[in-house]
Amino acid sequence: MKIKEGFFLREIADTTVVVPTGILIHEFKGVIHLNETGKFIWELLQEDITIEEIADKLVEKYKFDQERAIKSTQKFIEQLQNANVFE
């Protein structure tokens, strides 16, 4: 899975947000607020990547156990799917 083109990650006053641009402004109203882990996953989703690959990178970077990493990734991906941000 991969994020649609037209969403941009921005740092605003110590907060990480994702904002739509172009035609996406009309489709997606609002912004997405991300914590540090969400930002890390969002950046990984700029390329085509699987949930398992994301979970592996979470385990490597944050020392999560594999089960927690997969569950957290699945939950985050579900939220993004509901927001219709994937190609």
MARVEXDREN-540493 format. One line per field, with one value per residue (C-alpha): residue in one letter; residue number from 1; x, y, z. Coordinates in nm, 4 decimals, always signed. Layout:
<nodes>
residu <- a	...
num <- NUM	...
x <- X	...
y <- Y	...
z <- Z	...
</nodes>
This chain:
<nodes>
residu <- m	k	i	k	e	g	f	f	l	r	e	i	a	d	t	t	v	v	v	p	t	g	i	l	i	h	e	f	k	g	v	i	h	l	n	e	t	g	k	f	i	w	e	l	l	q	e	d	i	t	i	e	e	i	a	d	k	l	v	e	k	y	k	f	d	q	e	r	a	i	k	s	t	q	k	f	i	e	q	l	q	n	a	n	v	f	e
num <- 1	2	3	4	5	6	7	8	9	10	11	12	13	14	15	16	17	18	19	20	21	22	23	24	25	26	27	28	29	30	31	32	33	34	35	36	37	38	39	40	41	42	43	44	45	46	47	48	49	50	51	52	53	54	55	56	57	58	59	60	61	62	63	64	65	66	67	68	69	70	71	72	73	74	75	76	77	78	79	80	81	82	83	84	85	86	87
x <- +0.0000	+0.1072	-0.0197	-0.1851	+0.0151	-0.1065	-0.0777	+0.2120	+0.3674	+0.4317	+0.5752	+0.3702	+0.4525	+0.5963	+0.3055	+0.3225	+0.0269	-0.0625	-0.2415	-0.4054	-0.3263	-0.4771	-0.7953	-0.7537	-0.8548	-1.2086	-1.2056	-1.0365	-1.1472	-0.9176	-0.5742	-0.4303	-0.2371	+0.0474	+0.2548	+0.6187	+0.5291	+0.2528	+0.4985	+0.7475	+0.4820	+0.3529	+0.7042	+0.7344	+0.4043	+0.5518	+0.6735	+0.4758	+0.5176	+0.3319	+0.2021	+0.4565	+0.7444	+0.6236	+0.5956	+0.9511	+1.0787	+0.8862	+1.0446	+1.3876	+1.3463	+1.1310	+1.2050	+0.8320	+0.7524	+0.6368	+0.2746	+0.2344	+0.3959	+0.1569	-0.1525	-0.0506	+0.0261	-0.3041	-0.4983	-0.3162	-0.3644	-0.7383	-0.7693	-0.5892	-0.8047	-1.1156	-0.9717	-0.9191	-0.5527	-0.4215	-0.3786
y <- +0.0000	+0.3545	+0.7045	+0.8967	+1.1799	+1.5151	+1.4602	+1.6388	+1.5981	+1.9266	+2.0300	+2.3124	+2.4416	+2.1112	+1.9193	+1.6866	+1.7105	+1.5782	+1.8191	+1.7589	+1.9667	+2.0149	+1.8239	+1.6314	+1.9463	+1.8904	+1.5160	+1.5283	+1.8030	+1.8624	+1.7462	+1.4341	+1.4802	+1.2317	+1.1323	+1.0239	+0.6650	+0.7748	+1.0056	+0.7193	+0.4938	+0.7740	+0.8241	+0.4504	+0.4628	+0.7005	+0.3816	+0.0648	-0.1396	-0.4151	-0.4158	-0.6837	-0.4731	-0.1725	-0.3845	-0.5121	-0.1546	-0.0604	-0.3519	-0.2417	+0.1296	+0.1284	-0.2196	-0.3113	-0.6794	-0.8138	-0.8749	-0.5202	-0.3764	-0.5637	-0.4696	-0.1042	-0.0923	-0.2574	-0.0093	+0.2891	+0.1535	+0.1043	+0.4678	+0.5800	+0.3532	+0.5098	+0.8504	+0.7261	+0.8271	+0.5211	+0.4791
z <- +0.0000	-0.0642	+0.0220	-0.2635	-0.4089	-0.2851	+0.0911	+0.2581	+0.6003	+0.7787	+1.1147	+1.2658	+1.6146	+1.7425	+1.5898	+1.2915	+1.0553	+0.7130	+0.4828	+0.1451	-0.1616	-0.5045	-0.5774	-0.2514	-0.0639	-0.1933	-0.1207	+0.2195	+0.4496	+0.7432	+0.8537	+1.0121	+1.3371	+1.3908	+1.6882	+1.6446	+1.5573	+1.3182	+1.1451	+1.1099	+0.9556	+0.7290	+0.5948	+0.5250	+0.3362	+0.0792	-0.0916	-0.1552	+0.1647	+0.3502	+0.7066	+0.7944	+0.6584	+0.8580	+1.1721	+1.1210	+1.0989	+1.4170	+1.6000	+1.4788	+1.5591	+1.8740	+2.0098	+2.0067	+2.0235	+1.6868	+1.7934	+1.9277	+1.6151	+1.3846	+1.5870	+1.6086	+1.2372	+1.1454	+1.3587	+1.2063	+0.8525	+0.9171	+1.0229	+0.7091	+0.4915	+0.6460	+0.5557	+0.1958	+0.1723	-0.0151	-0.3905
</nodes>
